[in-house]
Each structure stands twice: as structure tokens, then as C-alpha cells.
Amino acid sequence: MVRITLAAAAAVALLAVSCSDGDIQAAATTTTSAPTTTAGTPTTTAPATTAPPTTTGTPTTTEAATTATTTLPADGAAVPTNDPELLAALPSAPDVPAGWTDLDTELIDPEPRSGPGFGYCGGKNSAARALDAGAEGTAGVFDLVTADETFVGVTVTAFPTATEAERYMTITRDALESCDSVEYDVPEFIEGVTEGDLWFDGFVDPFQPERAWDVEESISFDPAPGGAGDDVILSWLGTTYTIATDGLKYRDRLQDLTRIEQHDRFVLTFGTISRCCSLGYDWPDDFTEDDLTTPAELLTIADTLRPDILVNVGAAPG
């Protein structure tokens, strides 16, 4: 089964949690054209497989075009700036809505990285972009699971003032505009063998294919999707993994849908990972593009979690 680490998905966006835009390392070649998948000469037989969490897709719904501004306590009243304080502002097991599950995956001070598999279009990841903009600290929680089993990640980044937060939003838009797609390759994961942070666990049993997985990331975004926030970006990162071995072709698709909101000097990121459209496995894939998280569904998730986070960091939508 495909193994998805939320460090790799953060981006979620970080997932920006993208997700997105994850903290993973690529040994890869970057292009801006459509991917080409070449079947290697198979010498081994692929073991039984399971369909992993994966997805890609184009949004079919539009978020409501409502806006809100953010006001902060006067005279810089006590608000969190360091990573532990920011982490405490995020939802934990006692705080998640009824029916949700918290698998207790936390992240503070994410590592700034860049390259294919790290940031949008092979550029800098969210942590590196935040540092470039002058961030004071970042914390995230991942593996929040909604009642309908959607995996959610949330991060909060503090900046000295709204000016630096606005700079981060500009840098992120520039990154998203820099390409439409990126191609690279990653190895199949084998416990105790695979090195590095970038890999794909596509087969149940330990199995070393003759070639690596071909990866294509497709990137698109809505620069002004509406909803709460002084400024908002909505991004889609669709990742398709393809491999040919022993005369068979396997494919998995992941969608990292990320909503990035500026609230005065804070930036909140909400992200989900969903999957569809597997090919070549031992049973039909029950997940289609209709099962991918939509912008409207992500907005509902953000609307559920946002109020308490803003109160905890000392900001309140006005």
C-alpha cells in the first residue's frame, strides 16, 4: 500500500500542508512538459498490491465569494510567536469536532528545502518561503481525520507584522505561477533499504522494481477564492505515480488541496490529501475523481477549525 507521510504532505501544504509543497527530497529531473512513461524490461514479478491513498484532479466547485478582515489586540497584546506557543494554538485531541479523530502528528520548525518534490514547481517549500518573508515561527498538526475519513493538516505561521505575511502570500503566488507541471522519479520504498526522504510505497510486499516510479506533479491555483481571510490562495497539487514492471503498468494519483489564508500577521494553511483512479492493482479502484476533496468541502473544514485557532493566537475575524 502507498505510504504517505504527513511530513511529505505538509503542505499539506503544507500540505502547503500542502501539503503541498511538502518536505520531501527529490533526486530528479525537472521539466515543464507532459510526462512520458517508459516501460523498463521486466525481470521480476510484482507481488500482490493494494491501492494506496492517491489523487489528482481539477476542481469542479467554487467557494462562496465572501470576505472577512482580521483585527488583532491593540498595542501588541500577548500573542504567540514561537513554535511551541503556535502549536498550542492548533487543535488537539480534546478540541476536534465530534466524530473527528486526532492521530497526534505534530510539526514545529519545519525544515526549509527546495527542489523537485519539495516545493511548487521544484522550488522552495512553504518553510523556506516563510523564512524568505521573515517568519517568526511555524507549527502544524496533521493526521486530523474528519467523520467522513478525510485526512486534514493545519499549520499556523507567525510573522512580525502583516507586511511580512503579505510578502509570504506574494512569494507563494509567484511560486505557483512559475510552471504548470514538474516531472521526476522516486524509488519504491523498502523497509531498511530505501534511503532519503522521497519514495513511494506502491506494493504490499518488499519488492524492488527494475526502475523507479515516474512522477508528474500538476499545479494550478485560484488566486482569490473568497472566504475568510485578508488574503486567500487555493492551490491544487495533483501527483501521478506510474511504473511498468513485468509487463504490467501501475498508476496512483494523489490530490493535495490547500487553502492558504492571511489573517493580519498570521498565515493559516488548511490542506487535505485524497486519492483516486488507481490502475493495475489486484482489484478495481473504488475511488474516482468524484471522491476527491472539493474546494467547498475544504472551506467547510477551514470554517470549522479557524475560529478557535484565531482566538488562540489572539486574532479575531472582524
C-alpha positions in Angstrom: 0.0 0.0 0.0 1.3 3.5 -0.7 2.7 5.1 2.4 2.0 8.8 2.7 3.9 10.7 5.4 2.5 13.9 6.5 6.0 15.4 6.6 5.9 14.7 2.9 2.5 16.0 2.6 2.9 19.0 4.7 1.8 21.5 2.6 -0.5 19.7 3.4 0.6 22.2 2.1 1.9 22.3 3.9 0.1 20.4 2.9 1.0 23.8 1.9 0.4 21.1 4.4 0.5 21.4 1.3 0.7 19.7 1.6 1.5 20.6 -0.6 4.5 21.6 -1.4 5.9 19.0 1.0 9.1 18.5 2.9 10.4 15.6 0.8 13.6 15.2 -1.1 13.9 14.5 -4.8 16.7 13.1 -6.8 15.1 14.2 -10.1 15.0 16.0 -13.3 12.5 18.8 -13.7 10.7 19.6 -17.0 7.7 21.7 -17.9 6.2 19.4 -20.5 3.7 16.5 -20.3 5.2 13.3 -18.7 6.5 10.3 -20.7 6.4 6.9 -19.1 8.8 4.3 -20.4 8.3 0.7 -19.6 11.5 -1.0 -18.4 12.4 -4.5 -19.3 10.9 -6.6 -16.5 12.9 -9.3 -14.9 10.8 -9.8 -11.7 7.2 -10.4 -11.0 5.3 -7.8 -9.0 3.7 -9.0 -5.8 0.1 -8.6 -4.8 -0.7 -4.9 -4.3 -3.2 -2.7 -2.6 -4.5 0.6 -3.8 -2.9 3.5 -1.9 -4.2 6.9 -1.0 -3.7 9.0 -4.1 -5.4 11.5 -6.4 -5.3 14.4 -8.8 -7.9 16.4 -10.5 -9.4 19.7 -11.5 -11.8 21.4 -9.1 -15.4 21.4 -10.0 -16.9 23.5 -7.3 -16.4 27.2 -6.3 -16.2 28.6 -2.8 -18.5 31.3 -1.8 -17.1 34.7 -2.5 -17.3 36.1 1.0 -14.5 38.0 2.7 -13.5 39.0 6.2 -10.8 41.1 7.7 -8.8 40.4 10.8 -8.2 42.6 13.8 -5.5 42.0 16.5 -5.3 43.0 20.1 -4.2 46.6 20.5 -0.6 47.5 21.4 0.7 44.0 20.6 -1.0 42.3 23.4 0.4 38.9 24.2 0.2 36.7 21.2 2.2 33.6 20.3 5.4 33.9 18.3 7.5 30.9 18.9 6.8 27.4 17.7 5.6 25.7 20.9 3.1 28.5 21.5 1.9 28.3 18.0 1.5 24.5 18.3 -0.6 25.1 21.4 -2.9 27.3 19.4 -3.8 24.4 17.0 -6.5 21.8 17.5 -5.6 18.7 19.5 -7.5 15.6 20.5 -9.8 17.3 23.0 -10.6 20.1 20.6 -11.5 18.3 17.4 -15.2 18.3 16.4 -17.4 15.3 17.3 -16.7 12.4 15.1 -13.2 13.5 14.2 -10.0 11.7 15.1 -6.6 13.2 16.0 -3.8 10.8 15.2 -1.4 13.1 17.1 1.1 14.0 14.4 2.7 17.4 15.1 5.4 19.5 13.5 7.3 22.6 14.7 10.0 24.4 12.9 9.7 22.6 9.6 12.9 22.3 7.6 13.4 24.8 4.7 14.1 22.8 1.5 13.9 23.2 -2.3 14.0 21.2 -5.5 11.7 18.8 -7.3 9.4 17.0 -4.8 9.8 19.8 -2.2 8.1 23.0 -3.3 5.8 24.1 -6.0 7.4 23.7 -9.5 10.6 22.3 -7.9 11.2 25.5 -6.0 11.2 26.3 -2.3 8.8 24.6 0.1 6.5 26.5 2.4 9.0 26.7 5.3 11.7 28.2 3.0 9.2 30.7 1.5 8.1 31.7 5.0 11.7 32.3 6.1 12.3 34.4 3.0 9.3 36.5 4.0 10.6 36.9 7.6 8.6 34.4 9.6 9.0 34.1 13.3 7.8 30.6 13.7 5.6 27.8 12.3 3.7 24.9 13.8 1.4 22.3 12.3 -0.8 19.4 13.1 -1.5 16.6 10.7 -3.5 13.4 10.6 -6.7 15.0 11.7 -9.4 12.7 10.3 -12.9 14.0 9.7 -16.1 12.0 10.3 -16.1 11.1 6.5 -12.4 9.9 6.8 -10.8 12.9 5.1 -7.2 13.5 6.2 -6.6 17.1 7.2 -3.5 19.1 8.0 -3.4 22.6 9.6 -0.4 25.0 10.1 0.0 28.4 11.5 2.9 30.7 10.7 3.6 34.0 12.7 5.2 37.0 11.1 6.4 40.2 12.8 3.7 42.3 11.1 1.1 42.0 8.4 3.6 43.3 5.9 5.7 40.2 6.1 2.6 38.0 6.0 1.6 39.8 2.8 5.1 39.2 1.4 4.7 35.4 2.0 1.4 35.4 0.1 3.1 37.2 -2.8 6.1 34.8 -2.8 3.7 31.8 -2.8 1.7 33.2 -5.7 4.9 33.7 -7.7 5.9 30.1 -7.0 2.5 28.8 -8.2 2.7 30.9 -11.4 6.2 29.6 -12.3 5.1 26.4 -14.0 2.2 24.0 -14.8 3.9 20.7 -14.2 7.1 19.1 -12.9 8.5 15.6 -13.6 10.9 13.5 -11.6 11.3 9.9 -10.3 11.3 8.2 -6.9 12.2 4.7 -5.8 9.8 2.1 -4.4 10.0 2.0 -0.6 11.6 -1.0 1.0 11.9 -1.1 4.8 15.6 -0.8 5.9 16.8 -0.4 2.3 15.4 2.8 0.9 17.3 5.9 1.8 16.3 9.6 1.6 13.0 11.3 2.2 11.4 10.9 -1.2 9.9 7.5 -2.1 6.6 5.8 -3.0 5.4 2.6 -1.3 3.3 1.1 -4.0 3.5 -2.6 -3.3 2.4 -4.6 -0.2 5.4 -6.9 -0.1 9.1 -5.9 -0.2 9.7 -5.6 -3.9 12.4 -3.8 -5.9 11.2 -3.0 -9.4 13.7 -2.7 -12.2 13.1 1.1 -12.5 11.8 3.9 -10.3 8.3 5.4 -10.3 7.8 8.2 -12.8 6.2 11.1 -11.1 4.3 14.1 -12.6 3.1 17.0 -10.5 0.4 19.1 -12.0 0.0 22.5 -10.4 -2.9 25.0 -10.5 -4.3 27.6 -8.2 -7.1 30.2 -7.6 -5.5 33.5 -6.5 -8.7 34.8 -4.9 -11.1 32.0 -4.0 -13.0 34.1 -1.4 -13.9 33.1 2.2 -12.5 34.3 5.4 -9.1 36.0 5.4 -7.4 39.3 4.5 -5.9 37.4 1.5 -6.5 33.8 0.4 -4.9 31.4 -2.1 -6.3 28.0 -3.1 -3.9 25.5 -4.7 -4.2 22.1 -6.3 -1.2 19.8 -6.4 -2.0 16.6 -8.3 0.7 13.9 -8.2 0.6 10.9 -10.5 2.9 7.9 -9.9 3.4 5.5 -12.8 5.6 2.4 -13.2 5.8 -0.5 -15.6 7.2 -3.8 -14.4 6.8 -7.4 -15.5 4.7 -6.3 -18.4 2.2 -4.6 -16.2 1.6 -0.9 -15.7 0.6 0.6 -12.3 -0.6 4.1 -11.5 -1.7 6.0 -8.5 -2.9 9.6 -8.2 -2.9 11.9 -5.2 -4.5 15.3 -4.8 -3.1 17.8 -2.3 -5.7 20.6 -2.0 -4.5 23.5 0.1 -6.2 26.7 1.3 -3.7 29.4 2.5 -5.3 32.3 4.5 -3.6 35.5 5.7 -5.1 36.9 8.9 -3.1 40.1 9.7 0.3 38.9 10.8 -0.6 35.2 10.8 -1.0 32.7 7.9 -3.2 29.7 8.4 -2.9 26.8 6.0 -5.6 24.1 5.7 -4.9 21.0 3.5 -6.3 17.7 2.5 -5.0 14.6 0.7 -7.3 12.4 -1.3 -6.8 9.8 -4.0 -8.4 8.2 -7.0 -8.0 6.4 -10.2 -5.5 3.6 -9.4 -4.5 1.3 -12.3 -3.0 -2.2 -12.4 -3.8 -3.4 -8.9 -5.4 -6.7 -8.0 -8.9 -5.3 -7.6 -10.9 -2.4 -9.1 -10.3 1.1 -7.7 -13.5 2.2 -5.9 -12.3 5.8 -5.8 -13.0 8.1 -8.8 -12.4 11.8 -9.4 -15.9 12.4 -7.8 -14.3 11.2 -4.5 -11.6 13.9 -4.4 -12.0 16.7 -1.8 -13.5 19.8 -3.4 -12.8 23.5 -2.6 -16.2 23.8 -1.0 -15.5 20.8 1.3 -12.1 22.2 2.2 -13.7 25.6 3.0 -16.2 23.9 5.4 -13.2 22.2 7.1 -11.4 25.6 7.4 -14.6 27.3 8.7 -14.9 24.6 11.4 -11.3 24.9 12.6 -10.4 28.6 12.0 -12.4 30.4 14.8 -10.7 28.6 17.7 -7.2 29.0 16.1 -7.7 32.7 15.6 -8.9 33.2 19.2 -5.9 31.1 20.5 -3.3 33.3 18.6 -5.0 36.5 19.6 -6.6 37.3 16.3 -10.3 37.7 15.6 -12.1 38.0 12.3 -13.9 41.3 12.0 
